Amino acid sequence: MFVPVALLGLTVTVATVTVTSAVVGHPLGAEPRYDSKAADFGAELEQRAENERLRWVVTPEIGSHGSQRVLAVRIEDKHAARIDADRVRVECIPVVNAEARLAIDLRRSGPGEFEATFDSAIGGQWEFRIAVEQGGHCYTDAFRRFLAPVAKGASRE
């Protein structure tokens, strides 16, 4: 008698969670425009081929001063020659709260070196998606890093 009641309760719980997830008003951390990206997978394959042809290397450094995060990257070609890109844009995504993603443009700080700051108290694993544009070419890369959380009430140091 107990087993059928438990199974019925489990079925109702799973159905409730499924329906609630389907009708809730926010994306639950899903990738924005995921359906259009999936439909245009050919563009993703072309970008991967371009990345392989260019073989650029992006070396990131990330630091924190309270809630202010500092992102610096060095961009080199396959022969270690610095690339003075026209534009470097990074999408910063906290994995624990993907809805808090933000995009930043990095400014040139030296030959082949770029940096920018952004504010976020969110700690944990972050994904950084970088796009480097130079002379009609676009190189993309992604990397993950762990950022320490900032205590509530802590200010920039």
Order of alpha helices (4+ residues) and beta strands (2+ residues): alpha-alpha-alpha-beta-beta-beta-beta-beta-beta-beta
